């Protein structure tokens, strides 16, 4: 059973006390994705966060992101990024979404230009 009530309180706090952050394409951030329905990717831990890759920014307030996973799936929906936070990671391009930058907690790195282009091509091919 998912604890939606705890996430809802975290979400309210993020909305009222969070600050928007400047981020850039190719950045990897911890992001408060929350608890979601069904197969949608959830955050973990007390802040319901997980690492995400910034695909595009729209000013200081919003960013298009894809979540990262350590799952070793190899298909057209998962693109290997390399080592992130000392673990092999892939982006889940089917879970791409727009988020408010108040959800971003901590910048953790950046993917290479070459790897980012591979990810962008996979996203375009999926669409």
N, C-alpha and C positions, 0 to 999 in steps of 0.2 A: 504494500500500500504506500503510495507516494504521499509525502508530507506537504501538500499544497499550501496549507495554512502558514507554515513557517516560511516558505518561499514568498507567499503574498506579503508577509511583513517585511521581508528583505527587499522586495520589489518596491514597496511604498517608501522605505528608507532610501533606497537608491534614487528614486525619483525626486524626493524632497531635499536630500542632503548631498547627492552626487554632483560632481562638477564635470562639465564637458572637457574632453581632452583632445589636443591636437594629435592626430595620428597620420600615418602615410601609407600608401600602397606598399606592400611587401612586409609591413610590420607584423610581428607576432605579439599578441597581447593576451593576458588573462581577461576573460570577459564573463560577466554575470549572466549566463544564458538562462538560468532558472530551472524549474521543473516543468516539463512539457508533456503533451499528450501522446500516447502511443509510441510510435517509432521516432518521434522528433528527438533530436539530441539534447540530453540534459546536461546541466552543469553539475559539479560535484563539490563536496565539502560544505563548510558553514556558509559560504557566499554563493553556493551553487554556480561555481565558475569552471571554465575550462579554457585551454588555449585556443585562439582563433587567429586566422590570417586575414589581414585587411586587404580586400580586393580593390576597393575604391572608396574614396572619401567624398563627402558632399558638404564641404564647409566643416566647421568645428562640431556641429551637432549630430551628424549621422554618418554611418559607414556601412558599406556592404562587406559582409564577412563570410568566411566558411570556417566551421569548427575543425579542429584537429583531433585525430584519434591515434592510439597506438595499435589499433587493430591491424592485422597483417593482410587484410583483403587486397586482392589485386584484380580490379575490374575497372570499367569505364567511369564508375562513380567515386572511386578512391584514387587519388594521385599522391604518390610518395613524395614527401618534401625533403626527407633526410633526417638528421638528428636534431631534435628540438627538446630542450630541457633534459638532455642526456639520454633520450630515448628515440628510437626510430619512429617517425610519425608520417601520417598521411592526412590530406584534407578530404573531407566528405563533401563533394561538390553538390550533391543533391540536397544538402542541408543549408545552402547559401541563404542568407537573409540580411535584411536591413536592421541595424540596431542604433539606438541612441548612444552616443559616446560616453554618457554617464555610466553605462554598463562596463566600460573598460577600467580595469584596476591597475595593471602593471605591465609595462612593455618588457618583453622577454627576448627579443631578437628580431632578425630580419632574414627572409629567404633571398637567395641569389637572384639576380636578374634572369638568368637562364632558367632556373627552376620556376620562377614566377610566370615566365612566358609559356612553359609547358602546362601549368595550371590554368592560365587564361585560355589557352587553346582547348583544353579539355572542357572547360565551362562553355565556350562557344559551340563546341561540337555537340554537347548535351542539349543546348537550346535549339 
